[in-house]
Amino acid sequence: MRILITFALENEFAPWRAMHAFEKSRWCGEEAYFSEVGAAELGVILTGVGPRRAGLAAANVMRSESRSIDACISAGLAGALKSEYRIGQVLAARQVISEAKRAECPDRLIPGSELLLSIADRHGATVVDRFYTAERMVISANDKRRLGAEADAVEMESFEILLESRAFGVPAVAIRAISDLVDEDLPLDLNRVLTGEGEISVPRVLGQVAMSPAAIPGLIRLEKQSRTAAGDLAKFLDSYVLAVAAQPTASFTTMAAAVR
């Protein structure tokens, strides 16, 4: 069973990477990490932040490898859009809605694999209606509450990853751990610290902090919450990929045929 897992950033992947002997390599031009957990052969790619970069990275791998990939998991952190979700809670989305309009998906909605969702539910994830894939980081609590009318959590990659998975006939699901609550403003406009590759620029962060030193306590809080969320996600993924790999191969063959 070969599973593609995507994260935007290294800090989202780091706790899980530390639990296994992931080997760093290249996969169809993308930086990748490979390991085996039980019967699961895992390939992890770090896409960078944002829908465009995520879609390109996923497409680069799937274009050549889709016939050998049994399932795809869009993993990482997300912001809560409803008050009932806590820091570190792992959510799996029935659907992902895109902020941007796409000609190939007029209703802007992509469903997750029902089988992958049912396994996530059995292994402790909270199955929710929707994730919202934003074009930019959502900074203010007011904007989060407004988006709560459309979705349960906000992130920036899952729609494009699921869209590419569908295009190449790979069953996929979006699974995220909550790193910031609906009533929390982010301490800085983190859109200003991203590089063109979707990475966090430390010099840009320091520059923003120099202009807004009052943001330091909020940044410390966000870093602690993100570390907690990434750790809880790693524990979930460890049991989840084992359960996915334990499914009969015929189940995934049938899913792939349905996606294609």
N, C-alpha and C positions, 0 to 999 in steps of 0.2 A: 504494500500500500504506500503510494508516494503522495505526500501532501505538501503543497506550496503554502507557506505562511508569510504574510506581509506585515511589516511594521513601518511606520514613517521614520522613526528615529531610534538610534542606538539605546537611549535610556529606557525606551519602552521594552526593548528586547533583553536588556542586560541581565535582569534577575533570572530569566529562563536560560539564557546563554550560560550563566554561571552554574546551572544545575546539570549540564551535560557537556560532553566533549564535542562541541560544535567546531568543525574545521572550516576556516575561512578560505573561500575560493572565488571563482567567477562563474556566472551562469548566464549564458547568452548575453554577455557584455555587462551584466549587473553584478555588483558586489553581493556575495551570497555566503551562507553558512549552512553546513550540512551535518546531520547527525542521524542516529537511529534511536528510537524509543520503542521498545518492544518490537512489534511487527511494522511499525511506522517508519518509513524513510522520509526524513524531513528536509525540506529545502526552504531556507528563510532568506528573503530579500528585504533590504531597507530602501524604501522608495523615496524618502524625503517627504517633507510636508506639502500637502496640496493636491488637488484632484488631477491636475495636468501631469505632474511628475509621477504620481501613483499609477495613472493609466498607462503612461509610456513604459514604466518599468514592468508592470504586469504583462503588457502586450509583448514586450521583448522576450520574456521567458516563454509565454504561452504560444507564441507564433511558432517556435521550434519544438516545444516540449509538451504541448497540450495532450498528445496521445499517451504520454507516459505519466501524466498527473491525474490522480484519481479525485482529488478534492482541493479546494482553495479556501483558506481562512484569512479574511481581512481582520487583523488583530491590532491592538494598541489601546490608547487612552481616549477618553471622550469627556465632554462637559455635560452635566445633567441639565435637562430642560424641565424637569418636574421635581417637586419637593420630596417625593417619596424615595428617591435614590440616594444612597450614602457613598462616601468615599470608599473605593475599592470594590464596590459591587460590580459583578460581571454581568453584562447584558448581552443578549443575542437578539438581533432584529429580524422580524418577519419580512420587513421591507426596508429599503433604503431610498430616500427621496433626495434628489439633487436640487440644489439652489439654481444651478444653470440649466437652461433649456437645451435639450439635445434632439436633433432631427430623428435619430434612430430610436428615441424613447420619448414620444410626445407627452406622455403623462408624468415623466420624470421619476418613475417608480421602477425599482428592480426588486423582485422577491428573492429571499434567501432559500436555500434548499430545505425542503420540509424534513428530510431525513437528518441532515446535519443539525437542524434546529431541535428536532426531537431528542437527539443524543445530547445536545447542550443542555436541554431542559432536565434530562435525567441526571446529569452530572453537576448540577448546582447553579447553572446560569439562570438569570431571570429573562424569560422570553418576553420581549416588548414589541409594540406595533412597528415603530419606525426609528431609524437613525436619519439625521439630516446632514448631508454632506455639503458643507459650506465652502464658498470660494475663498473666504478670508477667516481668520480666527475671530470668534465672537467674544468681544471683550467685556461688555457690560451685562449686569444682571437683568436690566430692563430688556435688552435684546434677547437674552435667554428665555425670559418669561414669555415674550412675544412668540418666539419659535416653539414654545411648549404647546401651542395650539396645533402644531403640525407634526411634532415628533417627540421622542422621549430623551434623546441625547444628540449632541452635535459633535461631529468630527470632520475630517477634510479629505478622506481618501476612499471610503468604502464603496460609494456609488460607482466610481470609475473602475475599481477592481472587480466588482461584481458584473459590471457591463462588459469588460474584457473577458471575464470568465464565461459569460453567456455566449459571447461571439465565438469563442473557441471550444464551446461544449464541455466546460469544466464545472461540475457542481460546486457552489460556493456559499459561504455564509459570512456575515459581519459580526464579530464578537469584540466588545470593548469593555474596559474597566473604567469606572468613574474617577476622575482626578480633580474635578472642581464642581461645586454645588451650584444649583440654579440661582441662589441668592448671593453668590460671590462674584464681584467684579474681578477680572484678572488685574494683577498689580501694574502691568505695563501694557502698552499696545505692542504685543509680540509680533504683529505683522511687520513692524519696522526692523526687526532683528533677524529676519530670514534672508538667507542668501538665494541666489538664482537657482541653486541646486536643492532648495528646500531644507537646508540645514540651519541650525541656530548658530548665529555668529556671536561668539563671546565678546569680541571687541564692541560690537553694536549693543549688546546687553549692557556692558559697562558704561558705554556712552549714554544710554537711556537712564541708567541708575544715577550717573553723575548729574543729569539734569533733573532727576526726580528721586532724591535720596529717601523720601518718605515711602517709596515703593519697596524698600529692602525687607521689612517684616512680611509683606505680602508675598514677595518672591521666595523667602525662606519657607513660608507656609505652603506655597504651591509646590515647591520642590519636595517637601516632606510628603504631601498628599500624593504627588505623582509617583514617588518611590513606593509608597504603600500600595497604590493601585497597580503598578507594574508587578510588584511581588505577588499580589493576589491573583493577577492574570496569569502569571507563570505557573502557580500551583494549579489553577484550573486547566490550563492548556496541557499540563503534564498528564492529567487523567483523561482529558478529552481526546487527545490524539490516540491514546491507547484504545479508547472505546470506538473511535472512528475506524481504526485499523482492524478491530475485531469483527467488523461487519462483513458479511459475505461479499466477495468480489462482485457477484451478480447484482447486488443492490446498487453498486456504483455504476456498473455497466448500464443498468436500466436508467439511472438518473442521468448519466451522460447522454444517452440516446434521447431522453426527454428534453434536455437542455439544447441539444443540437437541432 
